[in-house]
Amino acid sequence: MPFFGELFVSEILKKPVLDPKGEELGRVKDLVVVKGEALPKISSLIVEKKRKLFSLPWADLNIFNKRIISANIYSEGLKAYEMSEEALLLVRDIFDKQIVDANGAKVVRVNDVKLEGFNTEAVLIAADVGMRGIMRRLGVERGGEDLMRVLRGNLPYNLISWDYIQPLEPKLTAISLTIPRQMMSELHPADLAAIISQVSHKEGATFIKDLDVETAAEMLSELEPDAQAAIITGMDTEKAADIIEEMPPDEAADVLSDLPAGKAQEILGNLEKEDAEDIQELLGHEEDTAGGIMTNEYIAYSPEMTVKEASERFRVNAREVETVYYIYVLDKDEKLVGVTSLRELLLAEPDSILADIMETNLKTVSPGEDEMVAAGIISKYNLLALPVVDEDGYMHGIVTVDDIIDILLPPSAKRKRRKV
């Protein structure tokens, strides 16, 4: 068994490798990584001598620790090594690479890698993403510890178990550096967006390609417009359409408005007819108007419907609608005649009809009205949503209170850039 204990890779780089007589075979240049049964393992060392590279198989090692590395073969037994893009090298391909720390919901950089003995092999057990890893590579870790003691502090370890690392480079997936997708789906969409925002658009597309459609749609809504457009543009049209279809119509319209016209039309052509029509209707409204910030997804029933019928139907319809603050009451011509809150619906007698419990003194805004007018009405009357109604009384959608918050306190990812 050549490996004893545990060590960090930076502790053995440039360390001499000795033959059975104690003569130097070369110095450690890199380590070749392959897939192991449980964790990635070291298959061989790459040693350098007189600017030439040689391969030293793991099976030919006698002792391997941070003090002594020795082999059971002599220099004539070494085989020349040629760098290949096919092989996965620990220093070349993993050091300084970006990975996702799912627990911290952020992108970090691998500063060092920790190895540990498992049976007769050396396996990769953790990535060091903290200051210790940087200082260790610079050879000043001990000095950093001494300084922190003087300051009555400590130099913490920041290790991420290999079980919880998601690589952003497709090449690394060959050794199963994977995070359970369930864990990734449990992250808040805003945290996922924060991760995507820290990497290139290409890496972002790689990161989300295996997310379930619902999670991908929620995450995409949190990204900045240029990132949304870049990721969707680079996606397969069918996959992009699935994600767009999962988004609320107003958010889907915002994304499509930033895409090249050809790509937007391709995606619209792959949507269900009703979804495509809803999005196209929203795209027709000017930016910074009530119509430009509204959603045309809401719940509406007829005045003659009983409270019992409305309650039963609501339980089904509410699963498909993002905003369910109110139930809007439309006549047979689809004109808005009233509104009732969920509270009123729950307190009303089951046999009552909506016409008896609805509020008819309506506060509305027209589609072309400035968005700040809508904001003022919502604020003045403490509304959670405001109907958008044209001059003939037809209802086009609703402006919600969270739309207004995005106007007044806009995170960059939610700034509207609707193109007409």
Helices and strands as residue ranges (DSSP letters): E 6-8, G 9-11, E 16-18, E 24-34, E 41-49, E 52-57, G 58-60, E 61-64, E 69-71, G 75-77, E 79-80, E 88-89, I 90-94, E 98-101, E 106-109, E 112-118, E 121-128, H 131-138, H 141-150, E 159-161, G 162-164, E 165-167, G 170-175, H 181-186, H 189-197, H 201-208, H 213-221, H 225-233, H 237-246, H 249-257, H 261-269, H 273-283, H 290-293, E 300-301, H 307-317, G 318-320, E 326-330, E 336-341, H 342-347, H 354-357, H 371-381, E 385-389, E 395-400, H 401-408, G 412-414
